Amino acid sequence: MSGKIETKLAEMGITLPEAPAPAANYVPFVISGDLVFVSGQISKDDSGLIIGKLGDTMSAEDGQAAAKVCALNLLAQVKAACGGDLDRLVKVVKLGGFVNATADFTDHPKVINGASDFIGELLGEAGAHARAAVGSSSLPLGVAVEIEGIFEIR
């Protein structure tokens, strides 16, 4: 099913990936009322895991690209939660971003902007969201970024 959001993605030259399967004992999303809570999505694309540590092996710009991949994976989960109709998405409520970083790296918000800026460009006002950007000494499988989200749907 292709709607306004997927048309905009196509105009941006972006194809939404299939919703990633969970890697452990949890579900990829939970729907409660009109909210979808999406489990943390790691920086993994068709090429594989995007691994690295900000402040060491990766620049903030590299981290932003990894965060954008996380945002695509989040949207893929929202699409799955909406039975394939991404146009049921009303609003991005909140993103929680985790950055694999050295102790002296302080640009966590700049990294997570890779997801926030993309979502804002794609969804406009519906993409404006609350957010957290937190540094971590490690993330699952050594990935650079993990982002979870809360979305309002109809």
C-alpha positions as YAML, in Angstrom:
chain: A
units: angstrom
residues:
- id: 1
  name: MET
  ca: [0.00, 0.00, 0.00]
- id: 2
  name: SER
  ca: [1.41, 3.38, -1.00]
- id: 3
  name: GLY
  ca: [0.15, 6.60, 0.55]
- id: 4
  name: LYS
  ca: [1.29, 10.17, 1.09]
- id: 5
  name: ILE
  ca: [4.17, 9.32, 3.41]
- id: 6
  name: GLU
  ca: [5.53, 6.57, 1.16]
- id: 7
  name: THR
  ca: [5.16, 8.87, -1.87]
- id: 8
  name: LYS
  ca: [7.23, 11.50, -0.03]
- id: 9
  name: LEU
  ca: [9.84, 8.82, 0.81]
- id: 10
  name: ALA
  ca: [10.01, 7.89, -2.88]
- id: 11
  name: GLU
  ca: [10.44, 11.58, -3.81]
- id: 12
  name: MET
  ca: [13.34, 11.67, -1.34]
- id: 13
  name: GLY
  ca: [14.83, 8.60, -3.06]
- id: 14
  name: ILE
  ca: [14.30, 6.42, 0.00]
- id: 15
  name: THR
  ca: [12.80, 2.94, 0.20]
- id: 16
  name: LEU
  ca: [11.52, 1.90, 3.59]
- id: 17
  name: PRO
  ca: [13.10, -1.39, 4.74]
- id: 18
  name: GLU
  ca: [11.10, -4.36, 5.98]
- id: 19
  name: ALA
  ca: [10.47, -4.15, 9.72]
- id: 20
  name: PRO
  ca: [13.42, -5.81, 11.46]
- id: 21
  name: ALA
  ca: [12.63, -8.89, 13.53]
- id: 22
  name: PRO
  ca: [13.41, -8.73, 17.25]
- id: 23
  name: ALA
  ca: [16.78, -10.14, 18.24]
- id: 24
  name: ALA
  ca: [15.81, -11.37, 21.71]
- id: 25
  name: ASN
  ca: [12.84, -12.00, 24.01]
- id: 26
  name: TYR
  ca: [10.73, -8.91, 23.26]
- id: 27
  name: VAL
  ca: [8.25, -7.66, 20.69]
- id: 28
  name: PRO
  ca: [9.15, -5.00, 18.11]
- id: 29
  name: PHE
  ca: [6.23, -2.77, 19.09]
- id: 30
  name: VAL
  ca: [3.28, -2.54, 21.46]
- id: 31
  name: ILE
  ca: [0.06, -0.71, 20.64]
- id: 32
  name: SER
  ca: [-1.76, 0.87, 23.60]
- id: 33
  name: GLY
  ca: [-4.80, 2.93, 22.64]
- id: 34
  name: ASP
  ca: [-3.67, 5.28, 19.90]
- id: 35
  name: LEU
  ca: [0.03, 5.01, 20.76]
- id: 36
  name: VAL
  ca: [2.65, 2.69, 19.30]
- id: 37
  name: PHE
  ca: [5.71, 2.08, 21.45]
- id: 38
  name: VAL
  ca: [8.53, 0.88, 19.19]
- id: 39
  name: SER
  ca: [11.42, -1.05, 20.72]
- id: 40
  name: GLY
  ca: [14.92, 0.27, 20.19]
- id: 41
  name: GLN
  ca: [16.02, 0.02, 16.57]
- id: 42
  name: ILE
  ca: [19.74, -0.37, 16.00]
- id: 43
  name: SER
  ca: [21.80, 1.09, 13.19]
- id: 44
  name: LYS
  ca: [21.50, -1.77, 10.71]
- id: 45
  name: ASP
  ca: [20.77, -1.50, 7.01]
- id: 46
  name: ASP
  ca: [20.97, -3.76, 3.95]
- id: 47
  name: SER
  ca: [24.78, -3.68, 4.20]
- id: 48
  name: GLY
  ca: [24.71, -4.93, 7.79]
- id: 49
  name: LEU
  ca: [25.43, -3.43, 11.18]
- id: 50
  name: ILE
  ca: [26.73, 0.12, 11.37]
- id: 51
  name: ILE
  ca: [29.35, -0.39, 14.05]
- id: 52
  name: GLY
  ca: [31.51, 2.21, 15.72]
- id: 53
  name: LYS
  ca: [32.14, 4.47, 18.68]
- id: 54
  name: LEU
  ca: [31.54, 8.19, 18.43]
- id: 55
  name: GLY
  ca: [34.60, 10.14, 19.50]
- id: 56
  name: ASP
  ca: [36.86, 7.27, 18.41]
- id: 57
  name: THR
  ca: [36.14, 5.41, 15.16]
- id: 58
  name: MET
  ca: [33.22, 7.58, 13.98]
- id: 59
  name: SER
  ca: [32.56, 11.27, 13.42]
- id: 60
  name: ALA
  ca: [29.36, 12.99, 14.46]
- id: 61
  name: GLU
  ca: [28.38, 13.07, 10.78]
- id: 62
  name: ASP
  ca: [28.86, 9.29, 10.55]
- id: 63
  name: GLY
  ca: [26.70, 8.98, 13.65]
- id: 64
  name: GLN
  ca: [23.99, 11.13, 12.07]
- id: 65
  name: ALA
  ca: [23.85, 8.76, 9.09]
- id: 66
  name: ALA
  ca: [23.53, 5.81, 11.50]
- id: 67
  name: ALA
  ca: [20.74, 7.62, 13.37]
- id: 68
  name: LYS
  ca: [18.86, 8.16, 10.10]
- id: 69
  name: VAL
  ca: [19.01, 4.40, 9.48]
- id: 70
  name: CYS
  ca: [17.50, 3.88, 12.94]
- id: 71
  name: ALA
  ca: [14.70, 6.30, 12.02]
- id: 72
  name: LEU
  ca: [13.95, 4.29, 8.86]
- id: 73
  name: ASN
  ca: [13.77, 1.12, 10.94]
- id: 74
  name: LEU
  ca: [11.43, 2.85, 13.41]
- id: 75
  name: LEU
  ca: [9.12, 3.88, 10.57]
- id: 76
  name: ALA
  ca: [9.19, 0.34, 9.19]
- id: 77
  name: GLN
  ca: [7.97, -0.90, 12.59]
- id: 78
  name: VAL
  ca: [5.22, 1.76, 12.66]
- id: 79
  name: LYS
  ca: [4.13, 0.64, 9.19]
- id: 80
  name: ALA
  ca: [3.96, -2.96, 10.43]
- id: 81
  name: ALA
  ca: [1.99, -1.85, 13.49]
- id: 82
  name: CYS
  ca: [-0.47, -0.07, 11.17]
- id: 83
  name: GLY
  ca: [-1.08, -3.14, 9.01]
- id: 84
  name: GLY
  ca: [0.99, -1.74, 6.16]
- id: 85
  name: ASP
  ca: [-0.70, 1.68, 6.05]
- id: 86
  name: LEU
  ca: [1.91, 4.23, 7.12]
- id: 87
  name: ASP
  ca: [-0.61, 7.03, 6.55]
- id: 88
  name: ARG
  ca: [-2.26, 5.97, 9.83]
- id: 89
  name: LEU
  ca: [0.70, 7.73, 11.50]
- id: 90
  name: VAL
  ca: [-0.58, 10.94, 13.09]
- id: 91
  name: LYS
  ca: [2.40, 12.18, 15.08]
- id: 92
  name: VAL
  ca: [5.87, 11.29, 16.28]
- id: 93
  name: VAL
  ca: [5.55, 11.81, 20.04]
- id: 94
  name: LYS
  ca: [9.03, 11.03, 21.39]
- id: 95
  name: LEU
  ca: [12.37, 9.54, 20.38]
- id: 96
  name: GLY
  ca: [14.93, 8.16, 22.82]
- id: 97
  name: GLY
  ca: [18.39, 8.02, 21.28]
- id: 98
  name: PHE
  ca: [21.42, 6.13, 22.56]
- id: 99
  name: VAL
  ca: [24.90, 6.84, 21.20]
- id: 100
  name: ASN
  ca: [27.86, 4.47, 21.54]
- id: 101
  name: ALA
  ca: [30.47, 7.02, 22.58]
- id: 102
  name: THR
  ca: [33.72, 7.65, 24.35]
- id: 103
  name: ALA
  ca: [33.58, 9.24, 27.80]
- id: 104
  name: ASP
  ca: [34.68, 12.62, 26.43]
- id: 105
  name: PHE
  ca: [32.26, 12.73, 23.46]
- id: 106
  name: THR
  ca: [29.58, 15.37, 24.08]
- id: 107
  name: ASP
  ca: [27.76, 15.76, 20.74]
- id: 108
  name: HIS
  ca: [25.05, 13.16, 21.42]
- id: 109
  name: PRO
  ca: [22.25, 15.56, 20.42]
- id: 110
  name: LYS
  ca: [24.03, 16.30, 17.13]
- id: 111
  name: VAL
  ca: [24.16, 12.56, 16.37]
- id: 112
  name: ILE
  ca: [20.48, 11.97, 17.13]
- id: 113
  name: ASN
  ca: [19.66, 14.99, 14.94]
- id: 114
  name: GLY
  ca: [20.29, 12.57, 12.05]
- id: 115
  name: ALA
  ca: [16.99, 10.90, 12.96]
- id: 116
  name: SER
  ca: [15.13, 14.03, 14.09]
- id: 117
  name: ASP
  ca: [16.04, 16.07, 11.03]
- id: 118
  name: PHE
  ca: [15.04, 13.26, 8.66]
- id: 119
  name: ILE
  ca: [11.69, 12.72, 10.41]
- id: 120
  name: GLY
  ca: [11.03, 16.46, 10.38]
- id: 121
  name: GLU
  ca: [11.81, 16.69, 6.67]
- id: 122
  name: LEU
  ca: [9.57, 13.71, 5.92]
- id: 123
  name: LEU
  ca: [6.60, 14.50, 8.16]
- id: 124
  name: GLY
  ca: [6.71, 18.26, 8.75]
- id: 125
  name: GLU
  ca: [4.78, 19.34, 11.85]
- id: 126
  name: ALA
  ca: [3.67, 15.74, 12.50]
- id: 127
  name: GLY
  ca: [7.35, 14.91, 12.93]
- id: 128
  name: ALA
  ca: [8.03, 17.45, 15.70]
- id: 129
  name: HIS
  ca: [8.77, 15.37, 18.80]
- id: 130
  name: ALA
  ca: [10.13, 15.33, 22.33]
- id: 131
  name: ARG
  ca: [13.51, 13.63, 22.58]
- id: 132
  name: ALA
  ca: [16.37, 12.33, 24.66]
- id: 133
  name: ALA
  ca: [19.94, 11.84, 23.45]
- id: 134
  name: VAL
  ca: [22.12, 9.79, 25.78]
- id: 135
  name: GLY
  ca: [25.68, 8.55, 25.59]
- id: 136
  name: SER
  ca: [26.56, 4.95, 26.41]
- id: 137
  name: SER
  ca: [29.86, 3.12, 26.80]
- id: 138
  name: SER
  ca: [28.54, 0.34, 24.55]
- id: 139
  name: LEU
  ca: [25.45, -0.73, 22.61]
- id: 140
  name: PRO
  ca: [24.23, -4.16, 21.42]
- id: 141
  name: LEU
  ca: [26.52, -5.80, 18.86]
- id: 142
  name: GLY
  ca: [28.79, -2.75, 18.90]
- id: 143
  name: VAL
  ca: [26.36, -0.61, 16.87]
- id: 144
  name: ALA
  ca: [26.86, 3.14, 16.79]
- id: 145
  name: VAL
  ca: [23.28, 4.20, 17.54]
- id: 146
  name: GLU
  ca: [19.99, 2.79, 18.88]
- id: 147
  name: ILE
  ca: [16.72, 4.73, 18.92]
- id: 148
  name: GLU
  ca: [13.31, 3.89, 20.39]
- id: 149
  name: GLY
  ca: [10.12, 5.80, 19.73]
- id: 150
  name: ILE
  ca: [6.54, 6.57, 20.66]
- id: 151
  name: PHE
  ca: [4.11, 7.31, 17.83]
- id: 152
  name: GLU
  ca: [0.44, 8.35, 17.70]
- id: 153
  name: ILE
  ca: [-1.67, 6.50, 15.14]
- id: 154
  name: ARG
  ca: [-5.31, 6.49, 14.04]
...
